Amino acid sequence: MKKFIKALSVVIVAAMILSAIPIVANAKSNTLAGKTIVTFGDSLTKLGNSASTIHYPDYLASDEYLGVPVINMGVGGDSTRHGMARFESDILSKNPDLVIMSFGMNDQAGLIASGTPNVPLETYRQNLVYFVEKLQAIDCDVVFFTPNPVLEANGYSVGIVAQPDWRTTADF
């Protein structure tokens, strides 16, 4: 009897896996069809690290990844301060369903040369919280994407890594 139950379990699991394959294959297009996805950030969003390479928003839009259009709203040299100035026109006006944000390099950039960041840490934090709260208010999901490494021990990404639940920004 144990062998029969074991064999039946294997058959059931195999049937479940095989029946799920068509669903998984179409999950991208079914889930994301008609959604507005926007990337928002600095030159790491706009250009990546080289003008001769494909940039992450283009990878995301490709059929290999999301397979849906991705609006690239990265601007070289921007900090969160610059992002605040263009947030309404570049992001909220698009009524996005998902925003992938990448800021921080230019906010902390002055820290390397002068010991003082271009944007103080608390202002950086407040700007990110503002973006998240405004986007959540329109039922938009937010993903933070930081491809750059920490440049020194007191860089921004130390101590403000992703919280377990971005929908709760009170502790951020």
C-alpha atoms as one frame of an Amber mdcrd trajectory, in Angstrom:
protein
   0.000   0.000   0.000   2.847   2.429   0.812   4.379   1.829  -2.632   1.023
   2.556  -4.282   0.579   5.837  -2.368   4.155   6.856  -3.193   3.669   6.061
  -6.893   0.335   7.878  -6.947   1.934  10.899  -5.301   4.642  10.994  -7.960
   2.016  10.796 -10.739  -0.072  13.571  -9.159   2.948  15.867  -8.726   4.067
  15.197 -12.318   0.546  15.942 -13.610   0.431  19.168 -11.622   3.787  20.289
 -12.994   2.893  19.421 -16.584  -0.499  21.110 -16.360   1.118  24.288 -14.983
   3.609  24.703 -17.842   1.217  26.537 -20.207   0.144  28.836 -17.371   3.745
  29.649 -16.430   4.717  30.238 -20.067   1.966  32.845 -20.445   2.213  34.354
 -16.969   4.321  37.321 -18.088   2.021  38.487 -20.821  -1.209  37.765 -18.929
  -0.089  39.444 -15.726   1.617  42.484 -17.204  -0.392  43.113 -20.358  -1.669
  46.687 -20.342   0.359  47.662 -17.250   2.445  50.825 -17.177   5.982  50.217
 -15.935   8.291  53.190 -15.405  11.943  53.309 -14.387  12.900  56.421 -12.423
  16.413  57.470 -11.498  19.757  58.866 -12.570  22.227  57.933 -15.332  22.400
  54.351 -14.051  18.779  54.121 -15.172  19.051  56.264 -18.292  22.341  55.003
 -19.689  23.669  52.246 -17.501  27.418  52.404 -17.135  28.163  52.649 -20.848
  26.391  54.203 -23.805  27.376  51.165 -25.874  25.556  48.605 -23.723  21.900
  47.743 -23.376  20.373  49.383 -20.303  18.356  47.607 -17.630  15.014  49.173
 -18.677  15.604  47.731 -22.161  16.402  44.313 -20.676  13.216  44.447 -18.640
  11.125  45.299 -21.694  12.604  42.468 -23.764  10.630  39.282 -24.364  13.284
  37.408 -22.385  12.237  39.261 -19.201   8.932  41.135 -18.831   7.925  41.368
 -22.465   6.046  44.649 -22.009   6.987  48.286 -22.656   9.057  49.989 -19.969
   9.178  53.800 -19.906  12.706  54.928 -19.070  12.613  58.150 -17.028  16.235
  58.145 -15.936  18.146  61.432 -16.190  21.925  61.577 -16.005  23.269  63.519
 -13.048  19.989  63.449 -11.130  19.716  63.100  -7.390  16.480  62.590  -5.453
  16.303  66.396  -5.233  16.124  66.582  -9.044  13.689  63.673  -9.037  11.394
  65.619  -6.715  11.282  68.477  -9.228  10.173  66.203 -12.078   8.175  63.583
 -10.164   4.706  64.891 -11.087   5.425  65.407 -14.799   7.667  62.407 -15.425
   6.170  59.776 -13.145   2.726  60.495 -11.696   1.410  61.827 -15.016   1.982
  58.379 -16.522  -0.317  56.725 -13.957   2.129  53.835 -13.469   1.313  50.397
 -12.106   4.948  49.744 -11.223   7.878  52.129 -10.693  11.432  50.835 -10.443
  13.553  53.478  -8.707  17.330  53.831  -8.734  18.714  56.849  -6.909  21.618
  57.315  -4.542  24.817  57.601  -6.544  24.482  61.344  -7.195  22.905  61.998
  -3.795  26.017  60.723  -2.031  28.534  61.622  -4.770  29.959  64.716  -3.079
  30.773  62.590  -0.044  33.674  60.961  -1.832  35.560  64.171  -2.650  34.482
  66.553   0.099  33.169  64.428   2.931  29.749  66.089   2.489  27.011  64.454
   0.393  25.254  66.385  -2.380  21.975  65.589  -0.612  22.009  65.074   3.172
  21.088  61.556   4.250  17.897  62.643   6.017  16.726  64.582   2.932  17.523
  61.557   0.744  15.450  59.369   3.064  12.552  61.883   3.109  12.573  62.112
  -0.695  12.373  58.328  -1.070   9.542  58.123   1.460   7.698  60.891  -0.431
   8.015  58.981  -3.720   6.774  55.740  -2.155   3.826  57.327  -0.350   2.657
  59.205  -3.460   2.944  56.082  -5.613   1.191  53.870  -3.106  -1.630  56.426
  -2.936  -2.348  55.689  -6.612  -2.029  51.922  -6.008   1.359  51.681  -7.696
   3.960  49.127  -6.679   7.505  50.351  -6.045  10.782  48.485  -6.425  14.109
  49.997  -5.361  16.994  49.015  -7.600  20.520  49.995  -6.588  23.136  48.591
  -8.951  25.975  50.673  -7.556  28.218  49.426  -4.735  28.756  51.342  -1.532
  31.704  53.625  -2.183  32.871  53.965   1.401  31.787  52.956   4.891  29.549
  55.998   5.441  27.832  55.769   2.035  24.049  55.939   1.802  23.281  52.297
   1.326  24.735  51.489   4.743  21.869  51.389   7.231  18.994  52.059   4.836
  18.664  48.769   3.017  15.249  47.548   1.881  12.680  47.178   4.609  10.721
  43.885   4.752   7.507  45.693   3.744   7.771  48.963   1.785   4.068  49.545
   2.344   5.048  50.521   5.891   7.242  53.578   5.589   6.898  54.848   9.152
  10.108  53.122  10.241  12.054  54.041   7.110
